[in-house]
Amino acid sequence: MASYTGRAATDSHQKESLDIDQVLEKPPRTSSDLISGFSRVARNVDFEVADGQLVYPLNSPEEREKFSEFQELGRGDRLFDKAGEFWQLACLRARKFDMGRSLELVRNYMIWREEYGIEKYTMHTDPELKAAIESGGVRACGNTDKEGRYVLTLKLRLTDPKRWPPRYAVRTVHSAIEILLRNYPESQARGIVFVNDMTGAKMSNADSRVPRELFAAFANKLPLRFGCVYAVNPPLFMRFIWPIVRHFMSRKMQSRMKLLPRGYPQLESYFNKDQILVDNGGTFPYDHEAYVQQISLLHATYGEQLRTFVEKLQIKEPSKGKKNGTHIRSHSVGTLVYV
């Protein structure tokens, strides 16, 4: 956990913590407001980049051997032991089997998970989090881009900064990430991309505090590799501010942000049509009610052994209906396969 020395640092940390628990009382009114907020975020954007490649085949003898070595390295560490095998392996895959960096990630994630109250605030204990998840602003559908990286779909127009503070947005995204990592183990190694559907979004839907919190978590706290963001149908205000904000990013991160003003037909450069959702002109099915049910089931297992969810529900890798080891591929979130 980061240590803070001096009163100023402590006060700053407390102020930031309070900030993410407050709704946005005054939404940005001008492009200048957005540029100011997002440029501050962009200066610090840097992630583990996902190339969609596997270091070792999943569950191969080579991977199991490396995982055994990793468990020996971490055994006896309180946070490592608390994480359990699922998160230990997810962190190892996310850091491409670098033992030292993987161990640091396990610790960082478990601290972050507790600080963010991931197991305390669930669909069953917090009606507002339940409403945020049900709104459909964040979706883990099980589709992939052409590089084999799994997708989180964001619907900006469904976000409401006046109702849900940044902490709710981050918890909602985390639930989607955990669903992906558990249901589709390849996502742990191949990485995740974001399809930010900005169709119909207004300036009042934007809150620069949310990407600030998400990017901070992605950088060194969550066990995932970041592929890129596909911003589909960006509204005029976003097209205006993007050329300015991008200059605050590293070249690596600039290359990972793709604006697609011509909409979903333009997305076909990066996705096969059978991996684009039916609602967006593709053929990939998605059942939002089933997705919400999965998160409800996941949240209900918090506090139990971390492997309980996997034992109860095995939904794996969308695509061709073929078996992949012990995992069965299905075509959409919501197709339950028990093994």
Stockholm file with secondary structure:
# STOCKHOLM 1.0

chainA/1-339         MASYTGRAATDSHQKESLDIDQVLEKPPRTSSDLISGFSRVARNVDFEVADGQLVYPLNSPEEREKFSEFQELGRGDRLFDKAGEFWQLACLRARKFDMGRSLELVRNYMIWREEYGIEKYTMHTDPELKAAIESGGVRACGNTDKEGRYVLTLKLRLTDPKRWPPRYAVRTVHSAIEILLRNYPESQARGIVFVNDMTGAKMSNADSRVPRELFAAFANKLPLRFGCVYAVNPPLFMRFIWPIVRHFMSRKMQSRMKLLPRGYPQLESYFNKDQILVDNGGTFPYDHEAYVQQISLLHATYGEQLRTFVEKLQIKEPSKGKKNGTHIRSHSVGTLVYV
#=GR chainA/1-339 SS CCCCCSHHHHHHHHHHHHHTTSCCSSCCCSHHHHHHHHHHHHTTCCCCBCCSCCSSCTTCHHHHHHHHHHHHHHTTCHHHHHHHHHHHHHHHHHTTTCHHHHHHHHHHHHHHHHHTTTTTSCTTTCHHHHHHHHTTSEECCCCBCTTSCEEEEEEGGGCCTTTSCHHHHHHHHHHHHHHHHHHCTHHHHHCEEEEEECTTCCGGGCCTHHHHHHHHHHHHTSSCCEEEEEEESCCHHHHHHHHHHGGGSCHHHHTTEEEETTCHHHHTTTSCGGGSBGGGTSCBCCCHHHHHHHHHHHHHTTTSCTTHHHHHCBCBCCSSSCEETTEEBCSSTTCCBCC
#=GC SS_cons         CCCCCSHHHHHHHHHHHHHTTSCCSSCCCSHHHHHHHHHHHHTTCCCCBCCSCCSSCTTCHHHHHHHHHHHHHHTTCHHHHHHHHHHHHHHHHHTTTCHHHHHHHHHHHHHHHHHTTTTTSCTTTCHHHHHHHHTTSEECCCCBCTTSCEEEEEEGGGCCTTTSCHHHHHHHHHHHHHHHHHHCTHHHHHCEEEEEECTTCCGGGCCTHHHHHHHHHHHHTSSCCEEEEEEESCCHHHHHHHHHHGGGSCHHHHTTEEEETTCHHHHTTTSCGGGSBGGGTSCBCCCHHHHHHHHHHHHHTTTSCTTHHHHHCBCBCCSSSCEETTEEBCSSTTCCBCC
//
